[in-house]
Amino acid sequence: MPAPAKDKTWQYSLNNGPYFGAATLQTNQAMLFAIKGVLLAFGTLPWTVRGSSNSVAAAMDASDRWVASTNLVWAAGAHSWIVLRQTGVAAKFEVCFDLNTSSSEAMTVAVSPSAGFGVANGGTDGTTSARPTATDEVVVNTTSDGWNSGSSNNLHWMHAMQSTDGQCTRIVTLTGSLPQTLMIFDRAKNASANWTGTTAIFGVGASNTVSSVLTSATWLDGKTKLFFRHSTTNGNMYLATPGYVAAAFHRSAGGLVPHDVTKEWPFNPMTLGSDSTSLRGLWGTVYDLYWGSTTLNSLSSYEASSIPHTWQQFGEMIFPWDATTTAKVG
């Protein structure tokens, strides 16, 4: 199909890096510190800090204690955390990154879809040894999951984009051509009635493995990495598309080659579907994110080479792009 028109106007922060420290800890400190910085630096509706810990001091006082990468301390005891807010998704939509383990490849990530973290919002404020909580929180990543590839130290690049209305934020990190981390904090397109439409996606590299996380196997065949909340119930979603599992069009015979007549590669739309108990059904679609053919390599660009690229494929997903930048990889 022709490259689609974008739903949103996007702000881009591309080719951040490279991140490659003396050891894995230094690489992960630098990369997560940079992710925080990018979110706070978007020109229109940037994320804001609601509270933080650097393992020495902690409070929900809107202070950013992550002033250097060395302030990111991973530990089971006194450790670092930060709470960020994006009002474009919801008035009190917040994300907490909690470095509550000794391994810098892992962390807990919790999202508050609408209530917000801290005592002021009915939760707790946290300490140097415990993150703040929210009454509606959804834990989207635990210390049992990695957030980046394994214990080996690899060079990384990071790409980020946010819509100007603040409703959609996407972050991808790569080592080589392999996407290692995916963060998506979005409102849904065409959201079902009586649902605010906030979703949180947190895709991670497998522990001790360097492999792409942007695959149909993770997001289309499985549902353990896409989270949402309706009323007081938390659920999981699939990134569905025409067909399903092995029969999804982008991974079946019709989608493994360009269109026979137009010679265009497919852009397969993403639908948010759930089979969680009491939440079964289709809940909406996704703004400006598509499944791409599994035939194409990660880093494929779209449109003819003689014109700017406005879409970029990482793994099996196609993201909006700025039409001028060539993506760098680890």
C-alpha positions as CSV (number, residue, x, y, z in Angstrom):
1,M,0.0,0.0,0.0
2,P,1.2,3.6,-0.4
3,A,2.9,5.0,2.7
4,P,0.0,6.4,4.7
5,A,-0.5,9.9,5.9
6,K,0.4,10.4,9.5
7,D,-2.3,10.8,12.1
8,K,-0.1,13.0,14.3
9,T,2.4,15.7,14.0
10,W,5.6,14.3,15.6
11,Q,8.6,15.7,17.4
12,Y,11.8,13.6,17.0
13,S,15.0,13.1,18.9
14,L,16.9,10.6,16.8
15,N,20.4,9.1,16.8
16,N,21.0,9.7,20.5
17,G,24.3,8.1,21.5
18,P,26.3,6.0,21.1
19,Y,26.1,4.6,24.6
20,F,29.1,2.3,25.4
21,G,30.6,2.6,28.8
22,A,33.5,0.8,30.5
23,A,31.1,-1.9,31.6
24,T,27.4,-2.8,31.3
25,L,26.4,-0.6,34.3
26,Q,27.9,2.5,32.8
27,T,26.3,1.8,29.4
28,N,22.8,1.4,31.0
29,Q,23.3,4.4,33.3
30,A,24.1,6.6,30.3
31,M,21.2,5.2,28.2
32,L,18.5,5.5,30.8
33,F,19.7,8.9,31.9
34,A,19.5,10.0,28.2
35,I,16.0,8.6,27.8
36,K,14.9,10.7,30.8
37,G,16.6,13.7,29.4
38,V,14.9,13.3,25.9
39,L,11.5,13.0,27.5
40,L,12.0,16.3,29.4
41,A,13.4,18.1,26.4
42,F,10.6,17.8,23.7
43,G,9.7,21.4,22.6
44,T,6.0,21.0,22.9
45,L,4.3,19.3,26.0
46,P,7.5,17.7,27.3
47,W,7.2,15.2,30.2
48,T,7.8,16.6,33.7
49,V,9.4,15.3,36.9
50,R,7.0,14.6,39.8
51,G,9.6,13.2,42.2
52,S,12.8,11.2,42.3
53,S,15.4,9.3,44.3
54,N,19.2,9.2,43.7
55,S,19.6,6.6,46.5
56,V,20.7,9.3,49.0
57,A,17.6,11.6,49.0
58,A,14.0,10.9,47.8
59,A,10.8,12.8,47.7
60,M,7.7,13.4,45.6
61,D,8.5,17.1,45.4
62,A,8.9,17.6,41.6
63,S,12.7,17.6,42.0
64,D,14.9,15.8,39.5
65,R,17.7,14.1,41.4
66,W,18.9,12.4,38.3
67,V,21.3,15.2,37.4
68,A,24.1,12.9,36.2
69,S,24.2,9.3,34.9
70,T,26.0,8.3,38.1
71,N,22.8,9.2,40.1
72,L,21.2,6.1,38.6
73,V,21.9,3.5,41.3
74,W,20.6,0.0,41.0
75,A,20.2,-1.9,44.3
76,A,17.7,-3.9,46.3
77,G,18.2,-1.5,49.2
78,A,18.8,2.2,48.8
79,H,18.4,2.9,45.1
80,S,17.2,5.4,42.4
81,W,13.7,5.9,41.0
82,I,11.9,8.7,39.1
83,V,8.3,9.6,38.4
84,L,7.5,11.4,35.1
85,R,4.1,12.9,34.0
86,Q,2.7,13.4,30.6
87,T,-0.6,15.4,30.7
88,G,-1.2,14.9,27.0
89,V,-2.2,11.3,27.7
90,A,-4.2,12.1,30.8
91,A,-4.1,14.9,33.4
92,K,-2.2,12.7,35.9
93,F,-0.7,10.0,33.6
94,E,2.6,9.1,35.2
95,V,5.4,6.5,34.8
96,C,7.8,5.4,37.5
97,F,11.2,3.9,36.6
98,D,12.4,2.0,39.7
99,L,15.9,0.6,39.8
100,N,15.2,-1.8,42.6
101,T,17.6,-4.6,41.7
102,S,21.3,-5.1,41.6
103,S,21.3,-5.8,37.9
104,S,21.3,-2.7,35.7
105,E,19.7,-4.7,32.8
106,A,16.5,-4.9,34.9
107,M,14.1,-2.6,36.7
108,T,10.5,-2.2,37.7
109,V,8.3,0.1,35.6
110,A,4.9,1.1,36.9
111,V,2.3,3.3,35.2
112,S,-0.6,5.3,36.8
113,P,-3.1,5.8,34.0
114,S,-5.0,8.6,35.7
115,A,-4.6,8.9,39.5
116,G,-0.9,9.8,39.8
117,F,1.7,8.6,42.3
118,G,2.2,9.8,45.8
119,V,0.3,10.6,49.0
120,A,-1.3,13.6,47.4
121,N,-3.1,11.2,45.0
122,G,-3.9,8.5,47.5
123,G,-0.7,6.5,47.2
124,T,2.6,6.6,49.0
125,D,5.5,9.0,48.4
126,G,8.3,6.5,48.5
127,T,11.7,6.5,50.2
128,T,15.3,5.9,49.1
129,S,14.6,2.1,49.4
130,A,11.0,2.0,48.1
131,R,9.3,3.6,45.1
132,P,6.1,5.6,45.4
133,T,2.8,4.0,44.6
134,A,-0.5,4.9,42.9
135,T,-4.0,3.7,43.6
136,D,-4.5,2.7,40.0
137,E,-1.0,1.6,39.1
138,V,-0.2,-1.1,36.5
139,V,3.2,-2.7,36.8
140,V,4.4,-3.1,33.2
141,N,7.9,-4.4,33.8
142,T,9.3,-6.3,36.8
143,T,12.8,-7.2,37.8
144,S,12.2,-10.7,36.3
145,D,12.3,-9.0,32.9
146,G,15.2,-7.2,31.3
147,W,14.9,-3.7,30.0
148,N,18.0,-4.0,27.9
149,S,20.0,-6.8,26.4
150,G,21.7,-9.1,28.9
151,S,24.9,-8.8,30.9
152,S,27.2,-8.3,27.9
153,N,28.3,-4.7,27.2
154,N,27.2,-3.5,23.7
155,L,27.1,-0.2,21.9
156,H,23.6,1.3,21.7
157,W,21.7,4.1,19.9
158,M,18.4,5.5,21.0
159,H,15.6,7.0,19.0
160,A,12.6,8.9,20.5
161,M,9.5,10.5,19.1
162,Q,6.5,12.3,20.7
163,S,3.4,13.7,19.2
164,T,2.9,17.4,19.7
165,D,-0.3,16.9,21.5
166,G,1.5,14.6,24.0
167,Q,-0.8,11.7,23.4
168,C,1.9,9.4,22.0
169,T,5.5,8.7,23.1
170,R,7.8,6.0,21.5
171,I,11.3,5.1,22.4
172,V,13.4,2.5,20.7
173,T,17.0,1.5,21.5
174,L,19.2,-0.7,19.2
175,T,22.4,-2.6,19.3
176,G,23.5,-3.4,15.8
177,S,20.2,-3.6,13.8
178,L,18.4,-5.3,16.7
179,P,15.9,-3.3,18.7
180,Q,16.5,-3.9,22.4
181,T,14.0,-1.8,24.2
182,L,10.6,-0.5,23.2
183,M,8.6,2.0,25.3
184,I,5.3,3.2,24.1
185,F,3.0,5.4,26.3
186,D,-0.1,6.3,24.3
187,R,-3.7,7.2,24.1
188,A,-5.5,4.8,21.7
189,K,-7.0,5.8,18.4
190,N,-10.8,5.1,18.1
191,A,-11.0,4.1,21.7
192,S,-14.0,2.1,22.8
193,A,-16.7,4.0,24.6
194,N,-16.3,4.4,28.3
195,W,-12.5,3.8,28.1
196,T,-10.0,6.7,28.5
197,G,-7.8,4.9,25.9
198,T,-4.5,5.0,27.8
199,T,-2.1,2.1,27.0
200,A,1.4,1.3,28.1
201,I,3.8,-0.9,26.2
202,F,7.1,-1.9,27.5
203,G,9.2,-4.3,25.4
204,V,12.5,-5.5,26.6
205,G,15.6,-7.5,25.5
206,A,15.7,-11.0,26.9
207,S,18.2,-11.4,29.8
208,N,21.7,-12.3,28.5
209,T,20.5,-12.3,24.9
210,V,20.9,-9.9,22.1
211,S,17.8,-10.3,20.0
212,S,15.1,-8.1,18.5
213,V,12.2,-7.3,20.8
214,L,10.0,-5.9,18.0
215,T,8.6,-9.2,16.7
216,S,5.2,-10.7,16.0
217,A,6.1,-13.5,18.4
218,T,6.1,-11.0,21.3
219,W,3.3,-8.6,20.5
220,L,0.9,-10.5,18.2
221,D,1.3,-14.0,19.5
222,G,1.6,-12.9,23.1
223,K,0.0,-10.3,25.3
224,T,2.2,-10.0,28.3
225,K,3.9,-6.7,27.4
226,L,0.9,-4.5,26.5
227,F,-1.1,-3.2,29.4
228,F,-4.3,-1.2,29.9
229,R,-6.8,-0.3,32.6
230,H,-10.6,0.0,32.3
231,S,-12.4,1.4,35.3
232,T,-10.7,-0.5,38.2
233,T,-9.6,-3.6,36.2
234,N,-6.1,-4.1,34.7
235,G,-5.8,-6.2,31.5
236,N,-3.5,-7.1,28.7
237,M,-3.8,-6.6,24.9
238,Y,-2.5,-8.0,21.7
239,L,-1.2,-5.8,18.9
240,A,-3.6,-7.5,16.5
241,T,-3.8,-7.0,12.7
242,P,-5.6,-8.5,9.7
243,G,-5.3,-12.3,10.3
244,Y,-3.7,-13.6,13.4
245,V,-0.7,-15.6,14.7
246,A,1.0,-17.3,11.7
247,A,-1.9,-16.1,9.4
248,A,-1.3,-12.4,10.1
249,F,-0.9,-10.8,6.7
250,H,2.6,-9.3,7.1
251,R,4.0,-12.8,8.0
252,S,1.9,-14.8,5.5
253,A,2.5,-15.5,1.8
254,G,0.7,-12.3,0.6
255,G,2.8,-10.1,2.9
256,L,6.2,-11.6,2.4
257,V,6.6,-9.9,-1.0
258,P,5.7,-6.5,-2.5
259,H,2.2,-6.1,-4.0
260,D,2.3,-7.8,-7.4
261,V,0.8,-4.8,-9.2
262,T,1.8,-1.7,-7.3
263,K,5.2,-3.2,-6.0
264,E,4.5,-1.6,-2.6
265,W,5.3,-3.3,0.7
266,P,2.4,-3.7,3.2
267,F,1.6,-1.4,6.1
268,N,-0.6,-3.5,8.4
269,P,-2.6,-1.5,10.9
270,M,-2.5,-2.4,14.6
271,T,-5.7,-3.1,16.6
272,L,-5.9,-3.3,20.4
273,G,-7.6,-6.6,21.3
274,S,-8.0,-8.3,24.6
275,D,-9.1,-11.7,25.9
276,S,-8.5,-10.8,29.5
277,T,-11.3,-12.0,31.8
278,S,-14.1,-9.3,31.9
279,L,-12.2,-7.2,29.3
280,R,-12.6,-9.2,26.2
281,G,-13.1,-7.3,22.9
282,L,-11.6,-4.8,20.6
283,W,-10.7,-1.6,22.3
284,G,-9.2,0.7,19.7
285,T,-6.4,1.0,17.2
286,V,-2.9,2.5,17.4
287,Y,-1.8,5.9,16.0
288,D,1.0,5.9,13.4
289,L,2.4,2.4,14.1
290,Y,2.2,-0.5,11.6
291,W,3.3,-4.1,11.2
292,G,5.8,-4.4,8.3
293,S,6.7,-7.4,6.3
294,T,8.9,-9.9,8.0
295,T,10.8,-10.2,4.8
296,L,12.4,-6.8,5.2
297,N,15.3,-6.2,7.4
298,S,15.2,-4.0,10.5
299,L,16.1,-0.4,9.4
300,S,14.2,-0.6,6.1
301,S,13.0,2.9,5.1
302,Y,9.9,3.6,3.0
303,E,9.2,5.6,-0.1
304,A,11.6,5.7,-3.1
305,S,15.2,6.5,-2.3
306,S,15.0,9.8,-4.2
307,I,12.6,11.4,-1.7
308,P,12.8,11.8,2.1
309,H,11.8,8.8,4.2
310,T,8.8,9.5,6.5
311,W,8.5,5.9,7.9
312,Q,11.2,3.7,9.4
313,Q,11.1,0.0,10.2
314,F,12.7,-1.4,13.3
315,G,12.3,-5.1,13.7
316,E,8.8,-5.9,12.3
317,M,7.3,-2.5,13.3
318,I,7.1,0.7,11.1
319,F,7.4,4.0,13.0
320,P,7.0,7.6,11.9
321,W,10.2,9.2,10.9
322,D,11.5,12.8,10.3
323,A,12.1,12.5,6.5
324,T,15.7,13.7,6.8
325,T,17.7,11.4,9.2
326,T,19.4,8.1,8.5
327,A,19.1,5.9,11.6
328,K,22.3,5.0,13.3
329,V,22.7,1.6,15.0
330,G,25.0,0.0,17.5
